[in-house]
Amino acid sequence: MDISAPFSILLGLLAVVFIIIGIREVIMWYWKINRIVKLLENIEENTSKLLRKNKDKNSDIE
């Protein structure tokens, strides 16, 4: 059995995977999706901090 055929198929599949990942990154960059996700995560984090801060203030009043 010739080993070059399975190796060629594997190499081809790896090339396709890397091309798909590269295209995905370009699409994400173009539509600014990565930046939007980061901004939403920051908003969520800040909201959680604010809620905890307000809870602490309310418990001090009681």
PyMOL Python script that loads the backbone (N, CA, C, O; Angstrom):
from pymol import cmd

cmd.read_pdbstr("""\
ATOM      1  N   MET A   1       0.849  -1.183   0.000  1.00  0.00           N
ATOM      2  CA  MET A   1       0.000   0.000   0.000  1.00  0.00           C
ATOM      3  C   MET A   1       0.895   1.248   0.000  1.00  0.00           C
ATOM      4  O   MET A   1       1.849   1.365   0.769  1.00  0.00           O
ATOM      5  N   ASP A   2       0.555   2.127  -0.859  1.00  0.00           N
ATOM      6  CA  ASP A   2       1.332   3.363  -0.986  1.00  0.00           C
ATOM      7  C   ASP A   2       0.898   4.352   0.092  1.00  0.00           C
ATOM      8  O   ASP A   2      -0.291   4.648   0.216  1.00  0.00           O
ATOM      9  N   ILE A   3       1.842   4.862   0.866  1.00  0.00           N
ATOM     10  CA  ILE A   3       1.530   5.765   1.978  1.00  0.00           C
ATOM     11  C   ILE A   3       1.293   7.204   1.512  1.00  0.00           C
ATOM     12  O   ILE A   3       0.768   8.018   2.272  1.00  0.00           O
ATOM     13  N   SER A   4       1.664   7.518   0.302  1.00  0.00           N
ATOM     14  CA  SER A   4       1.531   8.894  -0.172  1.00  0.00           C
ATOM     15  C   SER A   4       0.067   9.307  -0.380  1.00  0.00           C
ATOM     16  O   SER A   4      -0.257  10.486  -0.233  1.00  0.00           O
ATOM     17  N   ALA A   5      -0.815   8.374  -0.714  1.00  0.00           N
ATOM     18  CA  ALA A   5      -2.223   8.716  -0.930  1.00  0.00           C
ATOM     19  C   ALA A   5      -2.901   9.173   0.366  1.00  0.00           C
ATOM     20  O   ALA A   5      -3.512  10.242   0.372  1.00  0.00           O
ATOM     21  N   PRO A   6      -2.821   8.404   1.473  1.00  0.00           N
ATOM     22  CA  PRO A   6      -3.437   8.891   2.715  1.00  0.00           C
ATOM     23  C   PRO A   6      -2.786  10.184   3.217  1.00  0.00           C
ATOM     24  O   PRO A   6      -3.458  11.059   3.763  1.00  0.00           O
ATOM     25  N   PHE A   7      -1.472  10.287   3.021  1.00  0.00           N
ATOM     26  CA  PHE A   7      -0.773  11.498   3.446  1.00  0.00           C
ATOM     27  C   PHE A   7      -1.260  12.706   2.654  1.00  0.00           C
ATOM     28  O   PHE A   7      -1.433  13.788   3.214  1.00  0.00           O
ATOM     29  N   SER A   8      -1.479  12.525   1.360  1.00  0.00           N
ATOM     30  CA  SER A   8      -1.982  13.610   0.514  1.00  0.00           C
ATOM     31  C   SER A   8      -3.385  14.027   0.941  1.00  0.00           C
ATOM     32  O   SER A   8      -3.704  15.215   0.981  1.00  0.00           O
ATOM     33  N   ILE A   9      -4.217  13.042   1.258  1.00  0.00           N
ATOM     34  CA  ILE A   9      -5.582  13.341   1.707  1.00  0.00           C
ATOM     35  C   ILE A   9      -5.549  14.105   3.026  1.00  0.00           C
ATOM     36  O   ILE A   9      -6.261  15.096   3.189  1.00  0.00           O
ATOM     37  N   LEU A  10      -4.734  13.653   3.955  1.00  0.00           N
ATOM     38  CA  LEU A  10      -4.609  14.324   5.246  1.00  0.00           C
ATOM     39  C   LEU A  10      -4.086  15.747   5.080  1.00  0.00           C
ATOM     40  O   LEU A  10      -4.589  16.677   5.711  1.00  0.00           O
ATOM     41  N   LEU A  11      -3.088  15.911   4.242  1.00  0.00           N
ATOM     42  CA  LEU A  11      -2.524  17.231   3.984  1.00  0.00           C
ATOM     43  C   LEU A  11      -3.563  18.148   3.347  1.00  0.00           C
ATOM     44  O   LEU A  11      -3.652  19.328   3.685  1.00  0.00           O
ATOM     45  N   GLY A  12      -4.333  17.606   2.441  1.00  0.00           N
ATOM     46  CA  GLY A  12      -5.405  18.380   1.795  1.00  0.00           C
ATOM     47  C   GLY A  12      -6.468  18.812   2.792  1.00  0.00           C
ATOM     48  O   GLY A  12      -6.925  19.954   2.761  1.00  0.00           O
ATOM     49  N   LEU A  13      -6.863  17.898   3.679  1.00  0.00           N
ATOM     50  CA  LEU A  13      -7.859  18.231   4.695  1.00  0.00           C
ATOM     51  C   LEU A  13      -7.344  19.313   5.644  1.00  0.00           C
ATOM     52  O   LEU A  13      -8.083  20.229   6.007  1.00  0.00           O
ATOM     53  N   LEU A  14      -6.082  19.205   6.041  1.00  0.00           N
ATOM     54  CA  LEU A  14      -5.490  20.221   6.912  1.00  0.00           C
ATOM     55  C   LEU A  14      -5.456  21.579   6.213  1.00  0.00           C
ATOM     56  O   LEU A  14      -5.726  22.605   6.837  1.00  0.00           O
ATOM     57  N   ALA A  15      -5.129  21.587   4.940  1.00  0.00           N
ATOM     58  CA  ALA A  15      -5.112  22.836   4.177  1.00  0.00           C
ATOM     59  C   ALA A  15      -6.505  23.451   4.130  1.00  0.00           C
ATOM     60  O   ALA A  15      -6.654  24.661   4.301  1.00  0.00           O
ATOM     61  N   VAL A  16      -7.514  22.639   3.901  1.00  0.00           N
ATOM     62  CA  VAL A  16      -8.891  23.132   3.859  1.00  0.00           C
ATOM     63  C   VAL A  16      -9.296  23.713   5.212  1.00  0.00           C
ATOM     64  O   VAL A  16      -9.922  24.772   5.266  1.00  0.00           O
ATOM     65  N   VAL A  17      -8.947  23.037   6.295  1.00  0.00           N
ATOM     66  CA  VAL A  17      -9.276  23.524   7.641  1.00  0.00           C
ATOM     67  C   VAL A  17      -8.620  24.869   7.892  1.00  0.00           C
ATOM     68  O   VAL A  17      -9.269  25.786   8.395  1.00  0.00           O
ATOM     69  N   PHE A  18      -7.336  25.005   7.550  1.00  0.00           N
ATOM     70  CA  PHE A  18      -6.643  26.276   7.762  1.00  0.00           C
ATOM     71  C   PHE A  18      -7.218  27.389   6.893  1.00  0.00           C
ATOM     72  O   PHE A  18      -7.288  28.538   7.329  1.00  0.00           O
ATOM     73  N   ILE A  19      -7.622  27.069   5.691  1.00  0.00           N
ATOM     74  CA  ILE A  19      -8.242  28.072   4.819  1.00  0.00           C
ATOM     75  C   ILE A  19      -9.567  28.528   5.404  1.00  0.00           C
ATOM     76  O   ILE A  19      -9.862  29.723   5.414  1.00  0.00           O
ATOM     77  N   ILE A  20     -10.374  27.582   5.896  1.00  0.00           N
ATOM     78  CA  ILE A  20     -11.664  27.935   6.500  1.00  0.00           C
ATOM     79  C   ILE A  20     -11.459  28.810   7.730  1.00  0.00           C
ATOM     80  O   ILE A  20     -12.176  29.793   7.917  1.00  0.00           O
ATOM     81  N   ILE A  21     -10.481  28.462   8.573  1.00  0.00           N
ATOM     82  CA  ILE A  21     -10.200  29.268   9.765  1.00  0.00           C
ATOM     83  C   ILE A  21      -9.747  30.670   9.352  1.00  0.00           C
ATOM     84  O   ILE A  21     -10.159  31.657   9.962  1.00  0.00           O
ATOM     85  N   GLY A  22      -8.914  30.763   8.335  1.00  0.00           N
ATOM     86  CA  GLY A  22      -8.461  32.066   7.847  1.00  0.00           C
ATOM     87  C   GLY A  22      -9.601  32.904   7.316  1.00  0.00           C
ATOM     88  O   GLY A  22      -9.683  34.095   7.614  1.00  0.00           O
ATOM     89  N   ILE A  23     -10.483  32.305   6.534  1.00  0.00           N
ATOM     90  CA  ILE A  23     -11.639  33.032   5.996  1.00  0.00           C
ATOM     91  C   ILE A  23     -12.544  33.487   7.131  1.00  0.00           C
ATOM     92  O   ILE A  23     -13.069  34.600   7.096  1.00  0.00           O
ATOM     93  N   ARG A  24     -12.733  32.643   8.133  1.00  0.00           N
ATOM     94  CA  ARG A  24     -13.567  32.999   9.280  1.00  0.00           C
ATOM     95  C   ARG A  24     -13.013  34.225   9.984  1.00  0.00           C
ATOM     96  O   ARG A  24     -13.766  35.133  10.334  1.00  0.00           O
ATOM     97  N   GLU A  25     -11.700  34.260  10.195  1.00  0.00           N
ATOM     98  CA  GLU A  25     -11.088  35.404  10.866  1.00  0.00           C
ATOM     99  C   GLU A  25     -11.279  36.687  10.061  1.00  0.00           C
ATOM    100  O   GLU A  25     -11.540  37.745  10.634  1.00  0.00           O
ATOM    101  N   VAL A  26     -11.152  36.602   8.746  1.00  0.00           N
ATOM    102  CA  VAL A  26     -11.357  37.785   7.905  1.00  0.00           C
ATOM    103  C   VAL A  26     -12.802  38.256   8.004  1.00  0.00           C
ATOM    104  O   VAL A  26     -13.053  39.458   8.090  1.00  0.00           O
ATOM    105  N   ILE A  27     -13.742  37.340   7.992  1.00  0.00           N
ATOM    106  CA  ILE A  27     -15.162  37.703   8.108  1.00  0.00           C
ATOM    107  C   ILE A  27     -15.432  38.338   9.474  1.00  0.00           C
ATOM    108  O   ILE A  27     -16.125  39.351   9.567  1.00  0.00           O
ATOM    109  N   MET A  28     -14.882  37.740  10.529  1.00  0.00           N
ATOM    110  CA  MET A  28     -15.062  38.291  11.875  1.00  0.00           C
ATOM    111  C   MET A  28     -14.473  39.698  11.962  1.00  0.00           C
ATOM    112  O   MET A  28     -15.067  40.587  12.572  1.00  0.00           O
ATOM    113  N   TRP A  29     -13.307  39.897  11.352  1.00  0.00           N
ATOM    114  CA  TRP A  29     -12.671  41.211  11.370  1.00  0.00           C
ATOM    115  C   TRP A  29     -13.525  42.211  10.587  1.00  0.00           C
ATOM    116  O   TRP A  29     -13.731  43.336  11.042  1.00  0.00           O
ATOM    117  N   TYR A  30     -14.015  41.816   9.435  1.00  0.00           N
ATOM    118  CA  TYR A  30     -14.779  42.720   8.589  1.00  0.00           C
ATOM    119  C   TYR A  30     -16.053  43.175   9.292  1.00  0.00           C
ATOM    120  O   TYR A  30     -16.378  44.362   9.278  1.00  0.00           O
ATOM    121  N   TRP A  31     -16.759  42.262   9.891  1.00  0.00           N
ATOM    122  CA  TRP A  31     -18.013  42.607  10.544  1.00  0.00           C
ATOM    123  C   TRP A  31     -17.806  43.052  11.993  1.00  0.00           C
ATOM    124  O   TRP A  31     -18.775  43.335  12.698  1.00  0.00           O
ATOM    125  N   LYS A  32     -16.551  43.116  12.439  1.00  0.00           N
ATOM    126  CA  LYS A  32     -16.187  43.587  13.778  1.00  0.00           C
ATOM    127  C   LYS A  32     -16.843  42.744  14.876  1.00  0.00           C
ATOM    128  O   LYS A  32     -17.138  43.254  15.956  1.00  0.00           O
ATOM    129  N   ILE A  33     -17.064  41.491  14.607  1.00  0.00           N
ATOM    130  CA  ILE A  33     -17.754  40.620  15.557  1.00  0.00           C
ATOM    131  C   ILE A  33     -16.907  40.405  16.803  1.00  0.00           C
ATOM    132  O   ILE A  33     -17.437  40.413  17.914  1.00  0.00           O
ATOM    133  N   ASN A  34     -15.607  40.212  16.641  1.00  0.00           N
ATOM    134  CA  ASN A  34     -14.756  39.995  17.812  1.00  0.00           C
ATOM    135  C   ASN A  34     -14.796  41.207  18.737  1.00  0.00           C
ATOM    136  O   ASN A  34     -14.835  41.053  19.958  1.00  0.00           O
ATOM    137  N   ARG A  35     -14.787  42.408  18.169  1.00  0.00           N
ATOM    138  CA  ARG A  35     -14.827  43.631  18.971  1.00  0.00           C
ATOM    139  C   ARG A  35     -16.177  43.763  19.682  1.00  0.00           C
ATOM    140  O   ARG A  35     -16.234  44.154  20.848  1.00  0.00           O
ATOM    141  N   ILE A  36     -17.242  43.439  18.988  1.00  0.00           N
ATOM    142  CA  ILE A  36     -18.581  43.514  19.571  1.00  0.00           C
ATOM    143  C   ILE A  36     -18.692  42.549  20.752  1.00  0.00           C
ATOM    144  O   ILE A  36     -19.246  42.902  21.793  1.00  0.00           O
ATOM    145  N   VAL A  37     -18.172  41.343  20.595  1.00  0.00           N
ATOM    146  CA  VAL A  37     -18.215  40.355  21.682  1.00  0.00           C
ATOM    147  C   VAL A  37     -17.447  40.874  22.889  1.00  0.00           C
ATOM    148  O   VAL A  37     -17.915  40.751  24.021  1.00  0.00           O
ATOM    149  N   LYS A  38     -16.269  41.455  22.657  1.00  0.00           N
ATOM    150  CA  LYS A  38     -15.460  41.979  23.763  1.00  0.00           C
ATOM    151  C   LYS A  38     -16.201  43.116  24.470  1.00  0.00           C
ATOM    152  O   LYS A  38     -16.205  43.179  25.700  1.00  0.00           O
ATOM    153  N   LEU A  39     -16.824  44.010  23.707  1.00  0.00           N
ATOM    154  CA  LEU A  39     -17.590  45.100  24.314  1.00  0.00           C
ATOM    155  C   LEU A  39     -18.764  44.565  25.144  1.00  0.00           C
ATOM    156  O   LEU A  39     -19.025  45.060  26.240  1.00  0.00           O
ATOM    157  N   LEU A  40     -19.454  43.574  24.633  1.00  0.00           N
ATOM    158  CA  LEU A  40     -20.567  42.989  25.378  1.00  0.00           C
ATOM    159  C   LEU A  40     -20.087  42.318  26.658  1.00  0.00           C
ATOM    160  O   LEU A  40     -20.759  42.393  27.686  1.00  0.00           O
ATOM    161  N   GLU A  41     -18.935  41.665  26.603  1.00  0.00           N
ATOM    162  CA  GLU A  41     -18.383  41.045  27.816  1.00  0.00           C
ATOM    163  C   GLU A  41     -18.021  42.111  28.838  1.00  0.00           C
ATOM    164  O   GLU A  41     -18.239  41.914  30.033  1.00  0.00           O
ATOM    165  N   ASN A  42     -17.469  43.242  28.389  1.00  0.00           N
ATOM    166  CA  ASN A  42     -17.150  44.343  29.303  1.00  0.00           C
ATOM    167  C   ASN A  42     -18.412  44.925  29.927  1.00  0.00           C
ATOM    168  O   ASN A  42     -18.433  45.234  31.119  1.00  0.00           O
ATOM    169  N   ILE A  43     -19.458  45.073  29.131  1.00  0.00           N
ATOM    170  CA  ILE A  43     -20.728  45.584  29.651  1.00  0.00           C
ATOM    171  C   ILE A  43     -21.276  44.643  30.713  1.00  0.00           C
ATOM    172  O   ILE A  43     -21.739  45.083  31.765  1.00  0.00           O
ATOM    173  N   GLU A  44     -21.221  43.347  30.431  1.00  0.00           N
ATOM    174  CA  GLU A  44     -21.722  42.356  31.390  1.00  0.00           C
ATOM    175  C   GLU A  44     -20.929  42.415  32.698  1.00  0.00           C
ATOM    176  O   GLU A  44     -21.503  42.358  33.786  1.00  0.00           O
ATOM    177  N   GLU A  45     -19.614  42.527  32.578  1.00  0.00           N
ATOM    178  CA  GLU A  45     -18.764  42.587  33.764  1.00  0.00           C
ATOM    179  C   GLU A  45     -19.061  43.840  34.585  1.00  0.00           C
ATOM    180  O   GLU A  45     -19.173  43.775  35.809  1.00  0.00           O
ATOM    181  N   ASN A  46     -19.188  44.977  33.905  1.00  0.00           N
ATOM    182  CA  ASN A  46     -19.474  46.227  34.609  1.00  0.00           C
ATOM    183  C   ASN A  46     -20.862  46.206  35.257  1.00  0.00           C
ATOM    184  O   ASN A  46     -21.043  46.739  36.352  1.00  0.00           O
ATOM    185  N   THR A  47     -21.819  45.606  34.599  1.00  0.00           N
ATOM    186  CA  THR A  47     -23.162  45.499  35.157  1.00  0.00           C
ATOM    187  C   THR A  47     -23.150  44.627  36.410  1.00  0.00           C
ATOM    188  O   THR A  47     -23.809  44.946  37.400  1.00  0.00           O
ATOM    189  N   SER A  48     -22.407  43.539  36.365  1.00  0.00           N
ATOM    190  CA  SER A  48     -22.316  42.661  37.537  1.00  0.00           C
ATOM    191  C   SER A  48     -21.676  43.390  38.711  1.00  0.00           C
ATOM    192  O   SER A  48     -22.132  43.267  39.848  1.00  0.00           O
ATOM    193  N   LYS A  49     -20.613  44.154  38.434  1.00  0.00           N
ATOM    194  CA  LYS A  49     -19.963  44.926  39.499  1.00  0.00           C
ATOM    195  C   LYS A  49     -20.931  45.942  40.091  1.00  0.00           C
ATOM    196  O   LYS A  49     -20.989  46.110  41.309  1.00  0.00           O
ATOM    197  N   LEU A  50     -21.679  46.611  39.246  1.00  0.00           N
ATOM    198  CA  LEU A  50     -22.634  47.617  39.705  1.00  0.00           C
ATOM    199  C   LEU A  50     -23.733  46.983  40.556  1.00  0.00           C
ATOM    200  O   LEU A  50     -24.127  47.541  41.580  1.00  0.00           O
ATOM    201  N   LEU A  51     -24.221  45.834  40.138  1.00  0.00           N
ATOM    202  CA  LEU A  51     -25.258  45.147  40.906  1.00  0.00           C
ATOM    203  C   LEU A  51     -24.734  44.714  42.269  1.00  0.00           C
ATOM    204  O   LEU A  51     -25.435  44.843  43.273  1.00  0.00           O
ATOM    205  N   ARG A  52     -23.505  44.202  42.311  1.00  0.00           N
ATOM    206  CA  ARG A  52     -22.917  43.811  43.596  1.00  0.00           C
ATOM    207  C   ARG A  52     -22.732  45.027  44.493  1.00  0.00           C
ATOM    208  O   ARG A  52     -22.979  44.957  45.697  1.00  0.00           O
ATOM    209  N   LYS A  53     -22.306  46.125  43.920  1.00  0.00           N
ATOM    210  CA  LYS A  53     -22.094  47.349  44.683  1.00  0.00           C
ATOM    211  C   LYS A  53     -23.417  47.851  45.260  1.00  0.00           C
ATOM    212  O   LYS A  53     -23.476  48.267  46.417  1.00  0.00           O
ATOM    213  N   ASN A  54     -24.470  47.810  44.457  1.00  0.00           N
ATOM    214  CA  ASN A  54     -25.789  48.237  44.930  1.00  0.00           C
ATOM    215  C   ASN A  54     -26.327  47.294  45.998  1.00  0.00           C
ATOM    216  O   ASN A  54     -26.977  47.746  46.940  1.00  0.00           O
ATOM    217  N   LYS A  55     -26.072  46.000  45.873  1.00  0.00           N
ATOM    218  CA  LYS A  55     -26.503  45.036  46.887  1.00  0.00           C
ATOM    219  C   LYS A  55     -25.828  45.340  48.218  1.00  0.00           C
ATOM    220  O   LYS A  55     -26.457  45.305  49.275  1.00  0.00           O
ATOM    221  N   ASP A  56     -24.529  45.641  48.144  1.00  0.00           N
ATOM    222  CA  ASP A  56     -23.794  45.956  49.374  1.00  0.00           C
ATOM    223  C   ASP A  56     -24.339  47.226  50.023  1.00  0.00           C
ATOM    224  O   ASP A  56     -24.456  47.287  51.247  1.00  0.00           O
ATOM    225  N   LYS A  57     -24.671  48.231  49.231  1.00  0.00           N
ATOM    226  CA  LYS A  57     -25.229  49.461  49.777  1.00  0.00           C
ATOM    227  C   LYS A  57     -26.576  49.221  50.419  1.00  0.00           C
ATOM    228  O   LYS A  57     -26.866  49.766  51.484  1.00  0.00           O
ATOM    229  N   ASN A  58     -27.412  48.402  49.775  1.00  0.00           N
ATOM    230  CA  ASN A  58     -28.731  48.110  50.303  1.00  0.00           C
ATOM    231  C   ASN A  58     -28.648  47.297  51.595  1.00  0.00           C
ATOM    232  O   ASN A  58     -29.472  47.483  52.490  1.00  0.00           O
ATOM    233  N   SER A  59     -27.687  46.419  51.700  1.00  0.00           N
ATOM    234  CA  SER A  59     -27.564  45.624  52.922  1.00  0.00           C
ATOM    235  C   SER A  59     -27.040  46.488  54.063  1.00  0.00           C
ATOM    236  O   SER A  59     -27.333  46.198  55.223  1.00  0.00           O
ATOM    237  N   ASP A  60     -26.277  47.535  53.775  1.00  0.00           N
ATOM    238  CA  ASP A  60     -25.815  48.455  54.809  1.00  0.00           C
ATOM    239  C   ASP A  60     -26.972  49.272  55.377  1.00  0.00           C
ATOM    240  O   ASP A  60     -26.972  49.612  56.560  1.00  0.00           O
ATOM    241  N   ILE A  61     -27.953  49.587  54.542  1.00  0.00           N
ATOM    242  CA  ILE A  61     -29.099  50.394  54.968  1.00  0.00           C
ATOM    243  C   ILE A  61     -29.993  49.593  55.913  1.00  0.00           C
ATOM    244  O   ILE A  61     -30.528  50.147  56.873  1.00  0.00           O
ATOM    245  N   GLU A  62     -30.157  48.325  55.657  1.00  0.00           N
ATOM    246  CA  GLU A  62     -31.068  47.498  56.454  1.00  0.00           C
ATOM    247  C   GLU A  62     -30.511  47.168  57.763  1.00  0.00           C
ATOM    248  O   GLU A  62     -31.156  46.478  58.553  1.00  0.00           O
TER     249      GLU A  62
END
""", "prot")
cmd.dss("prot")
cmd.show_as("cartoon", "prot")
cmd.util.cbc("prot")
cmd.orient("prot")
